[in-house]
Amino acid sequence: YQDAEPLIPLYAQASRYYRHHHIPTKIKACAFMTTQEILSVASVVDAMTLPAEQLEELAVATTAEGLDSGSRVVGDQKRVEEEDPPTRLSYVDDEGAFLRAYCLNARGRAKTEDVLF
C-alpha cells in the first residue's frame, strides 16, 4: 500500500506545535516508501525507521547538496513557522470531541468502517 497523498507536511506542523507549546516529545517517522520521502522529512524529525533498501540508496548519495536537494519539508517548515501560533489541542476531558474528530477524519473513518463492517 502506498498513500496517494502522504502526510509529509504533518511532520513540520507537529514539530512546530510541540515546540510552541513546550511539550517534551520526539517525532519519529517510519513507513517510508521512497528515498524522496526520507529526504523530505529528515530536517524536522528526531528519529526514523528506515528500510534497508532506502539505506542502500542513501549510501550512494554522498554529497550534502545531493541530500539537501530532496528536502521538501524545509520549505513547508518555513511556511508553517510564518502562520499564526497553533492553538493547544486536547481531548483529555472530552471523549465525545475525540470520537467526533476521529470519525470525521478520512483516515479515522476508513479505519472505523474496517472494524464495523
PDB file as gemmi writes it, atoms N, CA and C in Angstrom:
CRYST1    1.000    1.000    1.000  90.00  90.00  90.00 P 1                      
ATOM      1  N   TYR A   1       0.839  -1.190   0.000  1.00  0.00           N  
ATOM      2  CA  TYR A   1       0.000   0.000   0.000  1.00  0.00           C  
ATOM      3  C   TYR A   1       0.877   1.243   0.000  1.00  0.00           C  
ATOM      4  N   GLN A   2       0.561   2.191  -0.871  1.00  0.00           N  
ATOM      5  CA  GLN A   2       1.248   3.478  -0.872  1.00  0.00           C  
ATOM      6  C   GLN A   2       0.195   4.562  -0.956  1.00  0.00           C  
ATOM      7  N   ASP A   3       0.177   5.423   0.055  1.00  0.00           N  
ATOM      8  CA  ASP A   3      -0.805   6.503   0.119  1.00  0.00           C  
ATOM      9  C   ASP A   3      -0.586   7.469  -1.033  1.00  0.00           C  
ATOM     10  N   ALA A   4      -1.649   7.813  -1.721  1.00  0.00           N  
ATOM     11  CA  ALA A   4      -1.544   8.755  -2.844  1.00  0.00           C  
ATOM     12  C   ALA A   4      -1.191  10.154  -2.362  1.00  0.00           C  
ATOM     13  N   GLU A   5      -1.518  10.470  -1.109  1.00  0.00           N  
ATOM     14  CA  GLU A   5      -1.214  11.777  -0.551  1.00  0.00           C  
ATOM     15  C   GLU A   5      -0.535  11.605   0.810  1.00  0.00           C  
ATOM     16  N   PRO A   6       0.763  11.294   0.832  1.00  0.00           N  
ATOM     17  CA  PRO A   6       1.452  11.140   2.118  1.00  0.00           C  
ATOM     18  C   PRO A   6       1.415  12.437   2.912  1.00  0.00           C  
ATOM     19  N   LEU A   7       1.382  12.312   4.204  1.00  0.00           N  
ATOM     20  CA  LEU A   7       1.240  13.471   5.088  1.00  0.00           C  
ATOM     21  C   LEU A   7       2.588  14.072   5.460  1.00  0.00           C  
ATOM     22  N   ILE A   8       3.448  14.273   4.480  1.00  0.00           N  
ATOM     23  CA  ILE A   8       4.793  14.794   4.723  1.00  0.00           C  
ATOM     24  C   ILE A   8       4.767  16.129   5.488  1.00  0.00           C  
ATOM     25  N   PRO A   9       3.935  17.116   5.103  1.00  0.00           N  
ATOM     26  CA  PRO A   9       3.934  18.393   5.832  1.00  0.00           C  
ATOM     27  C   PRO A   9       3.496  18.266   7.295  1.00  0.00           C  
ATOM     28  N   LEU A  10       2.824  17.180   7.629  1.00  0.00           N  
ATOM     29  CA  LEU A  10       2.376  16.991   9.011  1.00  0.00           C  
ATOM     30  C   LEU A  10       3.551  16.930   9.983  1.00  0.00           C  
ATOM     31  N   TYR A  11       4.694  16.413   9.549  1.00  0.00           N  
ATOM     32  CA  TYR A  11       5.870  16.360  10.420  1.00  0.00           C  
ATOM     33  C   TYR A  11       6.287  17.763  10.843  1.00  0.00           C  
ATOM     34  N   ALA A  12       6.324  18.704   9.902  1.00  0.00           N  
ATOM     35  CA  ALA A  12       6.705  20.083  10.216  1.00  0.00           C  
ATOM     36  C   ALA A  12       5.670  20.732  11.127  1.00  0.00           C  
ATOM     37  N   GLN A  13       4.391  20.475  10.862  1.00  0.00           N  
ATOM     38  CA  GLN A  13       3.333  21.047  11.691  1.00  0.00           C  
ATOM     39  C   GLN A  13       3.392  20.494  13.115  1.00  0.00           C  
ATOM     40  N   ALA A  14       3.617  19.203  13.237  1.00  0.00           N  
ATOM     41  CA  ALA A  14       3.704  18.586  14.562  1.00  0.00           C  
ATOM     42  C   ALA A  14       4.907  19.119  15.326  1.00  0.00           C  
ATOM     43  N   SER A  15       6.033  19.227  14.644  1.00  0.00           N  
ATOM     44  CA  SER A  15       7.238  19.746  15.281  1.00  0.00           C  
ATOM     45  C   SER A  15       7.007  21.151  15.816  1.00  0.00           C  
ATOM     46  N   ARG A  16       6.395  21.992  15.002  1.00  0.00           N  
ATOM     47  CA  ARG A  16       6.120  23.375  15.415  1.00  0.00           C  
ATOM     48  C   ARG A  16       5.142  23.403  16.580  1.00  0.00           C  
ATOM     49  N   TYR A  17       4.101  22.590  16.537  1.00  0.00           N  
ATOM     50  CA  TYR A  17       3.100  22.545  17.601  1.00  0.00           C  
ATOM     51  C   TYR A  17       3.739  22.173  18.933  1.00  0.00           C  
ATOM     52  N   TYR A  18       4.517  21.108  18.951  1.00  0.00           N  
ATOM     53  CA  TYR A  18       5.138  20.655  20.196  1.00  0.00           C  
ATOM     54  C   TYR A  18       6.130  21.681  20.740  1.00  0.00           C  
ATOM     55  N   ARG A  19       6.916  22.281  19.847  1.00  0.00           N  
ATOM     56  CA  ARG A  19       7.870  23.315  20.293  1.00  0.00           C  
ATOM     57  C   ARG A  19       7.138  24.528  20.856  1.00  0.00           C  
ATOM     58  N   HIS A  20       6.102  24.984  20.165  1.00  0.00           N  
ATOM     59  CA  HIS A  20       5.369  26.180  20.582  1.00  0.00           C  
ATOM     60  C   HIS A  20       4.729  25.993  21.963  1.00  0.00           C  
ATOM     61  N   HIS A  21       4.206  24.802  22.221  1.00  0.00           N  
ATOM     62  CA  HIS A  21       3.532  24.537  23.491  1.00  0.00           C  
ATOM     63  C   HIS A  21       4.453  23.889  24.524  1.00  0.00           C  
ATOM     64  N   HIS A  22       5.742  23.835  24.221  1.00  0.00           N  
ATOM     65  CA  HIS A  22       6.752  23.297  25.148  1.00  0.00           C  
ATOM     66  C   HIS A  22       6.371  21.900  25.637  1.00  0.00           C  
ATOM     67  N   ILE A  23       5.930  21.072  24.709  1.00  0.00           N  
ATOM     68  CA  ILE A  23       5.571  19.695  25.025  1.00  0.00           C  
ATOM     69  C   ILE A  23       6.797  18.830  24.750  1.00  0.00           C  
ATOM     70  N   PRO A  24       7.367  18.237  25.791  1.00  0.00           N  
ATOM     71  CA  PRO A  24       8.577  17.430  25.580  1.00  0.00           C  
ATOM     72  C   PRO A  24       8.230  16.096  24.901  1.00  0.00           C  
ATOM     73  N   THR A  25       8.614  15.978  23.664  1.00  0.00           N  
ATOM     74  CA  THR A  25       8.335  14.767  22.913  1.00  0.00           C  
ATOM     75  C   THR A  25       9.342  14.622  21.783  1.00  0.00           C  
ATOM     76  N   LYS A  26       9.346  13.499  21.166  1.00  0.00           N  
ATOM     77  CA  LYS A  26      10.179  13.236  19.997  1.00  0.00           C  
ATOM     78  C   LYS A  26       9.251  12.831  18.860  1.00  0.00           C  
ATOM     79  N   ILE A  27       9.611  13.212  17.653  1.00  0.00           N  
ATOM     80  CA  ILE A  27       8.836  12.842  16.479  1.00  0.00           C  
ATOM     81  C   ILE A  27       9.620  11.778  15.727  1.00  0.00           C  
ATOM     82  N   LYS A  28       8.991  10.617  15.561  1.00  0.00           N  
ATOM     83  CA  LYS A  28       9.637   9.516  14.848  1.00  0.00           C  
ATOM     84  C   LYS A  28       8.865   9.237  13.563  1.00  0.00           C  
ATOM     85  N   ALA A  29       9.582   9.197  12.477  1.00  0.00           N  
ATOM     86  CA  ALA A  29       8.975   8.914  11.184  1.00  0.00           C  
ATOM     87  C   ALA A  29       9.295   7.479  10.778  1.00  0.00           C  
ATOM     88  N   CYS A  30       8.325   6.833  10.140  1.00  0.00           N  
ATOM     89  CA  CYS A  30       8.542   5.468   9.683  1.00  0.00           C  
ATOM     90  C   CYS A  30       7.629   5.185   8.492  1.00  0.00           C  
ATOM     91  N   ALA A  31       7.680   3.973   7.988  1.00  0.00           N  
ATOM     92  CA  ALA A  31       6.847   3.517   6.871  1.00  0.00           C  
ATOM     93  C   ALA A  31       7.104   4.307   5.600  1.00  0.00           C  
ATOM     94  N   PHE A  32       8.363   4.574   5.331  1.00  0.00           N  
ATOM     95  CA  PHE A  32       8.718   5.288   4.110  1.00  0.00           C  
ATOM     96  C   PHE A  32       8.635   4.346   2.920  1.00  0.00           C  
ATOM     97  N   MET A  33       8.185   4.875   1.804  1.00  0.00           N  
ATOM     98  CA  MET A  33       8.121   4.092   0.576  1.00  0.00           C  
ATOM     99  C   MET A  33       9.234   4.469  -0.392  1.00  0.00           C  
ATOM    100  N   THR A  34       9.734   5.705  -0.291  1.00  0.00           N  
ATOM    101  CA  THR A  34      10.763   6.161  -1.237  1.00  0.00           C  
ATOM    102  C   THR A  34      11.857   6.924  -0.491  1.00  0.00           C  
ATOM    103  N   THR A  35      13.009   7.013  -1.125  1.00  0.00           N  
ATOM    104  CA  THR A  35      14.110   7.804  -0.576  1.00  0.00           C  
ATOM    105  C   THR A  35      13.723   9.273  -0.531  1.00  0.00           C  
ATOM    106  N   GLN A  36      12.937   9.728  -1.504  1.00  0.00           N  
ATOM    107  CA  GLN A  36      12.492  11.123  -1.533  1.00  0.00           C  
ATOM    108  C   GLN A  36      11.700  11.468  -0.273  1.00  0.00           C  
ATOM    109  N   GLU A  37      10.845  10.563   0.185  1.00  0.00           N  
ATOM    110  CA  GLU A  37      10.088  10.808   1.417  1.00  0.00           C  
ATOM    111  C   GLU A  37      11.030  10.954   2.610  1.00  0.00           C  
ATOM    112  N   ILE A  38      12.055  10.127   2.661  1.00  0.00           N  
ATOM    113  CA  ILE A  38      13.026  10.204   3.760  1.00  0.00           C  
ATOM    114  C   ILE A  38      13.712  11.557   3.757  1.00  0.00           C  
ATOM    115  N   LEU A  39      14.181  11.973   2.594  1.00  0.00           N  
ATOM    116  CA  LEU A  39      14.870  13.261   2.494  1.00  0.00           C  
ATOM    117  C   LEU A  39      13.933  14.418   2.806  1.00  0.00           C  
ATOM    118  N   SER A  40      12.659  14.253   2.510  1.00  0.00           N  
ATOM    119  CA  SER A  40      11.691  15.324   2.736  1.00  0.00           C  
ATOM    120  C   SER A  40      11.493  15.649   4.207  1.00  0.00           C  
ATOM    121  N   VAL A  41      11.644  14.678   5.085  1.00  0.00           N  
ATOM    122  CA  VAL A  41      11.359  14.919   6.497  1.00  0.00           C  
ATOM    123  C   VAL A  41      12.601  14.884   7.385  1.00  0.00           C  
ATOM    124  N   ALA A  42      13.760  14.633   6.804  1.00  0.00           N  
ATOM    125  CA  ALA A  42      14.974  14.441   7.604  1.00  0.00           C  
ATOM    126  C   ALA A  42      15.296  15.626   8.503  1.00  0.00           C  
ATOM    127  N   SER A  43      14.941  16.822   8.102  1.00  0.00           N  
ATOM    128  CA  SER A  43      15.321  18.003   8.890  1.00  0.00           C  
ATOM    129  C   SER A  43      14.357  18.323  10.031  1.00  0.00           C  
ATOM    130  N   VAL A  44      13.208  17.658  10.109  1.00  0.00           N  
ATOM    131  CA  VAL A  44      12.237  18.025  11.145  1.00  0.00           C  
ATOM    132  C   VAL A  44      11.853  16.900  12.103  1.00  0.00           C  
ATOM    133  N   VAL A  45      12.371  15.691  11.893  1.00  0.00           N  
ATOM    134  CA  VAL A  45      12.059  14.603  12.818  1.00  0.00           C  
ATOM    135  C   VAL A  45      13.258  14.289  13.695  1.00  0.00           C  
ATOM    136  N   ASP A  46      12.992  13.658  14.823  1.00  0.00           N  
ATOM    137  CA  ASP A  46      14.058  13.307  15.764  1.00  0.00           C  
ATOM    138  C   ASP A  46      14.627  11.916  15.502  1.00  0.00           C  
ATOM    139  N   ALA A  47      13.815  11.048  14.900  1.00  0.00           N  
ATOM    140  CA  ALA A  47      14.263   9.677  14.644  1.00  0.00           C  
ATOM    141  C   ALA A  47      13.495   9.119  13.457  1.00  0.00           C  
ATOM    142  N   MET A  48      14.073   8.098  12.827  1.00  0.00           N  
ATOM    143  CA  MET A  48      13.425   7.439  11.694  1.00  0.00           C  
ATOM    144  C   MET A  48      13.656   5.936  11.763  1.00  0.00           C  
ATOM    145  N   THR A  49      12.708   5.194  11.246  1.00  0.00           N  
ATOM    146  CA  THR A  49      12.890   3.777  10.994  1.00  0.00           C  
ATOM    147  C   THR A  49      12.990   3.645   9.480  1.00  0.00           C  
ATOM    148  N   LEU A  50      14.130   3.158   9.011  1.00  0.00           N  
ATOM    149  CA  LEU A  50      14.382   3.126   7.567  1.00  0.00           C  
ATOM    150  C   LEU A  50      14.520   1.693   7.053  1.00  0.00           C  
ATOM    151  N   PRO A  51      13.894   1.421   5.908  1.00  0.00           N  
ATOM    152  CA  PRO A  51      14.075   0.113   5.281  1.00  0.00           C  
ATOM    153  C   PRO A  51      15.491  -0.021   4.718  1.00  0.00           C  
ATOM    154  N   ALA A  52      16.005  -1.227   4.686  1.00  0.00           N  
ATOM    155  CA  ALA A  52      17.361  -1.476   4.194  1.00  0.00           C  
ATOM    156  C   ALA A  52      17.551  -0.992   2.762  1.00  0.00           C  
ATOM    157  N   GLU A  53      16.527  -1.145   1.933  1.00  0.00           N  
ATOM    158  CA  GLU A  53      16.646  -0.717   0.530  1.00  0.00           C  
ATOM    159  C   GLU A  53      16.911   0.783   0.432  1.00  0.00           C  
ATOM    160  N   GLN A  54      16.204   1.567   1.250  1.00  0.00           N  
ATOM    161  CA  GLN A  54      16.406   3.017   1.219  1.00  0.00           C  
ATOM    162  C   GLN A  54      17.759   3.403   1.797  1.00  0.00           C  
ATOM    163  N   LEU A  55      18.238   2.665   2.786  1.00  0.00           N  
ATOM    164  CA  LEU A  55      19.577   2.936   3.326  1.00  0.00           C  
ATOM    165  C   LEU A  55      20.634   2.744   2.253  1.00  0.00           C  
ATOM    166  N   GLU A  56      20.459   1.706   1.445  1.00  0.00           N  
ATOM    167  CA  GLU A  56      21.409   1.467   0.355  1.00  0.00           C  
ATOM    168  C   GLU A  56      21.372   2.607  -0.659  1.00  0.00           C  
ATOM    169  N   GLU A  57      20.172   3.100  -0.986  1.00  0.00           N  
ATOM    170  CA  GLU A  57      20.048   4.217  -1.919  1.00  0.00           C  
ATOM    171  C   GLU A  57      20.669   5.493  -1.336  1.00  0.00           C  
ATOM    172  N   LEU A  58      20.465   5.728  -0.048  1.00  0.00           N  
ATOM    173  CA  LEU A  58      21.026   6.917   0.595  1.00  0.00           C  
ATOM    174  C   LEU A  58      22.551   6.852   0.644  1.00  0.00           C  
ATOM    175  N   ALA A  59      23.086   5.651   0.774  1.00  0.00           N  
ATOM    176  CA  ALA A  59      24.534   5.494   0.836  1.00  0.00           C  
ATOM    177  C   ALA A  59      25.198   5.948  -0.458  1.00  0.00           C  
ATOM    178  N   VAL A  60      24.478   5.885  -1.562  1.00  0.00           N  
ATOM    179  CA  VAL A  60      25.020   6.299  -2.856  1.00  0.00           C  
ATOM    180  C   VAL A  60      25.049   7.827  -2.968  1.00  0.00           C  
ATOM    181  N   ALA A  61      24.120   8.504  -2.329  1.00  0.00           N  
ATOM    182  CA  ALA A  61      24.076   9.975  -2.362  1.00  0.00           C  
ATOM    183  C   ALA A  61      25.120  10.497  -1.385  1.00  0.00           C  
ATOM    184  N   THR A  62      26.315  10.774  -1.871  1.00  0.00           N  
ATOM    185  CA  THR A  62      27.439  11.078  -0.987  1.00  0.00           C  
ATOM    186  C   THR A  62      27.607  12.554  -0.668  1.00  0.00           C  
ATOM    187  N   THR A  63      27.010  13.451  -1.440  1.00  0.00           N  
ATOM    188  CA  THR A  63      27.227  14.877  -1.187  1.00  0.00           C  
ATOM    189  C   THR A  63      26.077  15.468  -0.398  1.00  0.00           C  
ATOM    190  N   ALA A  64      26.378  16.459   0.418  1.00  0.00           N  
ATOM    191  CA  ALA A  64      25.341  17.140   1.186  1.00  0.00           C  
ATOM    192  C   ALA A  64      24.353  17.833   0.259  1.00  0.00           C  
ATOM    193  N   GLU A  65      24.848  18.376  -0.869  1.00  0.00           N  
ATOM    194  CA  GLU A  65      23.958  19.043  -1.807  1.00  0.00           C  
ATOM    195  C   GLU A  65      22.950  18.043  -2.378  1.00  0.00           C  
ATOM    196  N   GLY A  66      23.428  16.857  -2.683  1.00  0.00           N  
ATOM    197  CA  GLY A  66      22.553  15.827  -3.226  1.00  0.00           C  
ATOM    198  C   GLY A  66      21.466  15.438  -2.240  1.00  0.00           C  
ATOM    199  N   LEU A  67      21.811  15.387  -0.982  1.00  0.00           N  
ATOM    200  CA  LEU A  67      20.826  15.040   0.036  1.00  0.00           C  
ATOM    201  C   LEU A  67      19.885  16.202   0.300  1.00  0.00           C  
ATOM    202  N   ASP A  68      20.418  17.425   0.412  1.00  0.00           N  
ATOM    203  CA  ASP A  68      19.594  18.577   0.744  1.00  0.00           C  
ATOM    204  C   ASP A  68      18.623  18.929  -0.364  1.00  0.00           C  
ATOM    205  N   SER A  69      18.978  18.630  -1.604  1.00  0.00           N  
ATOM    206  CA  SER A  69      18.100  18.986  -2.717  1.00  0.00           C  
ATOM    207  C   SER A  69      16.776  18.237  -2.659  1.00  0.00           C  
ATOM    208  N   GLY A  70      16.715  17.143  -1.919  1.00  0.00           N  
ATOM    209  CA  GLY A  70      15.479  16.379  -1.830  1.00  0.00           C  
ATOM    210  C   GLY A  70      14.540  16.837  -0.747  1.00  0.00           C  
ATOM    211  N   SER A  71      14.935  17.784   0.059  1.00  0.00           N  
ATOM    212  CA  SER A  71      14.121  18.177   1.205  1.00  0.00           C  
ATOM    213  C   SER A  71      12.979  19.095   0.789  1.00  0.00           C  
ATOM    214  N   ARG A  72      11.743  18.597   0.934  1.00  0.00           N  
ATOM    215  CA  ARG A  72      10.571  19.419   0.637  1.00  0.00           C  
ATOM    216  C   ARG A  72      10.031  20.068   1.901  1.00  0.00           C  
ATOM    217  N   VAL A  73      10.200  19.432   3.036  1.00  0.00           N  
ATOM    218  CA  VAL A  73       9.609  19.941   4.262  1.00  0.00           C  
ATOM    219  C   VAL A  73      10.302  21.217   4.722  1.00  0.00           C  
ATOM    220  N   VAL A  74      11.556  21.415   4.360  1.00  0.00           N  
ATOM    221  CA  VAL A  74      12.253  22.635   4.766  1.00  0.00           C  
ATOM    222  C   VAL A  74      11.445  23.842   4.322  1.00  0.00           C  
ATOM    223  N   GLY A  75      10.993  23.871   3.094  1.00  0.00           N  
ATOM    224  CA  GLY A  75      10.157  24.973   2.614  1.00  0.00           C  
ATOM    225  C   GLY A  75       8.833  25.018   3.350  1.00  0.00           C  
ATOM    226  N   ASP A  76       8.226  23.848   3.577  1.00  0.00           N  
ATOM    227  CA  ASP A  76       6.971  23.803   4.317  1.00  0.00           C  
ATOM    228  C   ASP A  76       7.174  24.282   5.742  1.00  0.00           C  
ATOM    229  N   GLN A  77       8.318  23.934   6.361  1.00  0.00           N  
ATOM    230  CA  GLN A  77       8.611  24.356   7.725  1.00  0.00           C  
ATOM    231  C   GLN A  77       8.660  25.879   7.799  1.00  0.00           C  
ATOM    232  N   LYS A  78       9.306  26.519   6.826  1.00  0.00           N  
ATOM    233  CA  LYS A  78       9.372  27.980   6.818  1.00  0.00           C  
ATOM    234  C   LYS A  78       7.979  28.565   6.662  1.00  0.00           C  
ATOM    235  N   ARG A  79       7.164  27.980   5.777  1.00  0.00           N  
ATOM    236  CA  ARG A  79       5.803  28.462   5.585  1.00  0.00           C  
ATOM    237  C   ARG A  79       4.987  28.262   6.854  1.00  0.00           C  
ATOM    238  N   VAL A  80       5.115  27.112   7.493  1.00  0.00           N  
ATOM    239  CA  VAL A  80       4.372  26.809   8.709  1.00  0.00           C  
ATOM    240  C   VAL A  80       4.770  27.761   9.833  1.00  0.00           C  
ATOM    241  N   GLU A  81       6.050  28.089   9.938  1.00  0.00           N  
ATOM    242  CA  GLU A  81       6.501  28.983  11.000  1.00  0.00           C  
ATOM    243  C   GLU A  81       5.964  30.393  10.826  1.00  0.00           C  
ATOM    244  N   GLU A  82       5.589  30.791   9.605  1.00  0.00           N  
ATOM    245  CA  GLU A  82       5.041  32.113   9.365  1.00  0.00           C  
ATOM    246  C   GLU A  82       3.559  32.186   9.716  1.00  0.00           C  
ATOM    247  N   GLU A  83       2.911  31.050   9.873  1.00  0.00           N  
ATOM    248  CA  GLU A  83       1.497  31.023  10.222  1.00  0.00           C  
ATOM    249  C   GLU A  83       1.307  31.424  11.680  1.00  0.00           C  
ATOM    250  N   ASP A  84       0.040  31.684  12.049  1.00  0.00           N  
ATOM    251  CA  ASP A  84      -0.268  32.015  13.434  1.00  0.00           C  
ATOM    252  C   ASP A  84       0.103  30.837  14.332  1.00  0.00           C  
ATOM    253  N   PRO A  85       0.486  31.119  15.585  1.00  0.00           N  
ATOM    254  CA  PRO A  85       0.829  30.026  16.508  1.00  0.00           C  
ATOM    255  C   PRO A  85      -0.345  29.057  16.643  1.00  0.00           C  
ATOM    256  N   PRO A  86      -0.059  27.772  16.694  1.00  0.00           N  
ATOM    257  CA  PRO A  86      -1.142  26.789  16.803  1.00  0.00           C  
ATOM    258  C   PRO A  86      -1.795  26.836  18.181  1.00  0.00           C  
ATOM    259  N   THR A  87      -3.114  26.642  18.213  1.00  0.00           N  
ATOM    260  CA  THR A  87      -3.811  26.593  19.496  1.00  0.00           C  
ATOM    261  C   THR A  87      -3.580  25.237  20.138  1.00  0.00           C  
ATOM    262  N   ARG A  88      -3.632  25.196  21.446  1.00  0.00           N  
ATOM    263  CA  ARG A  88      -3.412  23.955  22.185  1.00  0.00           C  
ATOM    264  C   ARG A  88      -4.629  23.056  22.032  1.00  0.00           C  
ATOM    265  N   LEU A  89      -4.404  21.837  21.605  1.00  0.00           N  
ATOM    266  CA  LEU A  89      -5.473  20.871  21.403  1.00  0.00           C  
ATOM    267  C   LEU A  89      -5.415  19.811  22.490  1.00  0.00           C  
ATOM    268  N   SER A  90      -6.572  19.433  22.990  1.00  0.00           N  
ATOM    269  CA  SER A  90      -6.595  18.365  23.982  1.00  0.00           C  
ATOM    270  C   SER A  90      -7.970  17.722  24.007  1.00  0.00           C  
ATOM    271  N   TYR A  91      -7.973  16.410  24.017  1.00  0.00           N  
ATOM    272  CA  TYR A  91      -9.205  15.654  24.154  1.00  0.00           C  
ATOM    273  C   TYR A  91      -9.241  14.915  25.494  1.00  0.00           C  
ATOM    274  N   VAL A  92      -8.363  15.288  26.394  1.00  0.00           N  
ATOM    275  CA  VAL A  92      -8.243  14.573  27.660  1.00  0.00           C  
ATOM    276  C   VAL A  92      -9.576  14.517  28.404  1.00  0.00           C  
ATOM    277  N   ASP A  93     -10.310  15.621  28.451  1.00  0.00           N  
ATOM    278  CA  ASP A  93     -11.562  15.665  29.205  1.00  0.00           C  
ATOM    279  C   ASP A  93     -12.789  15.672  28.306  1.00  0.00           C  
ATOM    280  N   ASP A  94     -12.635  15.316  27.037  1.00  0.00           N  
ATOM    281  CA  ASP A  94     -13.759  15.395  26.102  1.00  0.00           C  
ATOM    282  C   ASP A  94     -13.732  14.219  25.135  1.00  0.00           C  
ATOM    283  N   GLU A  95     -14.176  13.065  25.624  1.00  0.00           N  
ATOM    284  CA  GLU A  95     -14.151  11.863  24.791  1.00  0.00           C  
ATOM    285  C   GLU A  95     -15.047  12.014  23.571  1.00  0.00           C  
ATOM    286  N   GLY A  96     -16.185  12.688  23.720  1.00  0.00           N  
ATOM    287  CA  GLY A  96     -17.089  12.888  22.590  1.00  0.00           C  
ATOM    288  C   GLY A  96     -16.430  13.673  21.468  1.00  0.00           C  
ATOM    289  N   ALA A  97     -15.692  14.723  21.810  1.00  0.00           N  
ATOM    290  CA  ALA A  97     -14.990  15.519  20.792  1.00  0.00           C  
ATOM    291  C   ALA A  97     -13.909  14.685  20.122  1.00  0.00           C  
ATOM    292  N   PHE A  98     -13.220  13.853  20.900  1.00  0.00           N  
ATOM    293  CA  PHE A  98     -12.200  12.977  20.321  1.00  0.00           C  
ATOM    294  C   PHE A  98     -12.818  12.020  19.312  1.00  0.00           C  
ATOM    295  N   LEU A  99     -13.899  11.357  19.694  1.00  0.00           N  
ATOM    296  CA  LEU A  99     -14.540  10.393  18.802  1.00  0.00           C  
ATOM    297  C   LEU A  99     -15.078  11.076  17.549  1.00  0.00           C  
ATOM    298  N   ARG A 100     -15.651  12.263  17.715  1.00  0.00           N  
ATOM    299  CA  ARG A 100     -16.152  13.020  16.574  1.00  0.00           C  
ATOM    300  C   ARG A 100     -15.016  13.368  15.612  1.00  0.00           C  
ATOM    301  N   ALA A 101     -13.908  13.900  16.155  1.00  0.00           N  
ATOM    302  CA  ALA A 101     -12.769  14.282  15.322  1.00  0.00           C  
ATOM    303  C   ALA A 101     -12.165  13.054  14.643  1.00  0.00           C  
ATOM    304  N   TYR A 102     -12.082  11.962  15.360  1.00  0.00           N  
ATOM    305  CA  TYR A 102     -11.511  10.736  14.799  1.00  0.00           C  
ATOM    306  C   TYR A 102     -12.365  10.218  13.654  1.00  0.00           C  
ATOM    307  N   CYS A 103     -13.669  10.211  13.845  1.00  0.00           N  
ATOM    308  CA  CYS A 103     -14.556   9.667  12.814  1.00  0.00           C  
ATOM    309  C   CYS A 103     -14.705  10.599  11.616  1.00  0.00           C  
ATOM    310  N   LEU A 104     -14.570  11.892  11.819  1.00  0.00           N  
ATOM    311  CA  LEU A 104     -14.692  12.838  10.712  1.00  0.00           C  
ATOM    312  C   LEU A 104     -13.433  12.872   9.861  1.00  0.00           C  
ATOM    313  N   ASN A 105     -12.296  12.501  10.438  1.00  0.00           N  
ATOM    314  CA  ASN A 105     -11.056  12.430   9.677  1.00  0.00           C  
ATOM    315  C   ASN A 105     -11.178  11.268   8.704  1.00  0.00           C  
ATOM    316  N   ALA A 106     -10.813  11.496   7.455  1.00  0.00           N  
ATOM    317  CA  ALA A 106     -10.985  10.456   6.434  1.00  0.00           C  
ATOM    318  C   ALA A 106     -10.280   9.162   6.798  1.00  0.00           C  
ATOM    319  N   ARG A 107      -9.081   9.252   7.367  1.00  0.00           N  
ATOM    320  CA  ARG A 107      -8.357   8.034   7.722  1.00  0.00           C  
ATOM    321  C   ARG A 107      -9.020   7.334   8.910  1.00  0.00           C  
ATOM    322  N   GLY A 108      -9.486   8.093   9.872  1.00  0.00           N  
ATOM    323  CA  GLY A 108     -10.180   7.516  11.014  1.00  0.00           C  
ATOM    324  C   GLY A 108     -11.482   6.861  10.598  1.00  0.00           C  
ATOM    325  N   ARG A 109     -12.205   7.510   9.692  1.00  0.00           N  
ATOM    326  CA  ARG A 109     -13.470   6.965   9.213  1.00  0.00           C  
ATOM    327  C   ARG A 109     -13.227   5.624   8.517  1.00  0.00           C  
ATOM    328  N   ALA A 110     -12.194   5.552   7.696  1.00  0.00           N  
ATOM    329  CA  ALA A 110     -11.893   4.303   6.991  1.00  0.00           C  
ATOM    330  C   ALA A 110     -11.548   3.190   7.973  1.00  0.00           C  
ATOM    331  N   LYS A 111     -10.761   3.521   9.004  1.00  0.00           N  
ATOM    332  CA  LYS A 111     -10.395   2.510   9.994  1.00  0.00           C  
ATOM    333  C   LYS A 111     -11.618   2.065  10.776  1.00  0.00           C  
ATOM    334  N   THR A 112     -12.500   2.999  11.106  1.00  0.00           N  
ATOM    335  CA  THR A 112     -13.712   2.656  11.832  1.00  0.00           C  
ATOM    336  C   THR A 112     -14.598   1.741  10.993  1.00  0.00           C  
ATOM    337  N   GLU A 113     -14.736   2.065   9.703  1.00  0.00           N  
ATOM    338  CA  GLU A 113     -15.544   1.231   8.817  1.00  0.00           C  
ATOM    339  C   GLU A 113     -14.961  -0.170   8.695  1.00  0.00           C  
ATOM    340  N   ASP A 114     -13.635  -0.285   8.678  1.00  0.00           N  
ATOM    341  CA  ASP A 114     -12.991  -1.608   8.610  1.00  0.00           C  
ATOM    342  C   ASP A 114     -13.385  -2.451   9.812  1.00  0.00           C  
ATOM    343  N   VAL A 115     -13.474  -1.845  10.973  1.00  0.00           N  
ATOM    344  CA  VAL A 115     -13.786  -2.568  12.199  1.00  0.00           C  
ATOM    345  C   VAL A 115     -15.270  -2.942  12.248  1.00  0.00           C  
ATOM    346  N   LEU A 116     -16.107  -2.012  11.814  1.00  0.00           N  
ATOM    347  CA  LEU A 116     -17.551  -2.223  11.940  1.00  0.00           C  
ATOM    348  C   LEU A 116     -18.134  -3.127  10.853  1.00  0.00           C  
ATOM    349  N   PHE A 117     -17.554  -3.116   9.684  1.00  0.00           N  
ATOM    350  CA  PHE A 117     -18.179  -3.833   8.567  1.00  0.00           C  
ATOM    351  C   PHE A 117     -17.338  -4.973   8.141  1.00  0.00           C  
TER     352      PHE A 117                                                      
END                                                                             
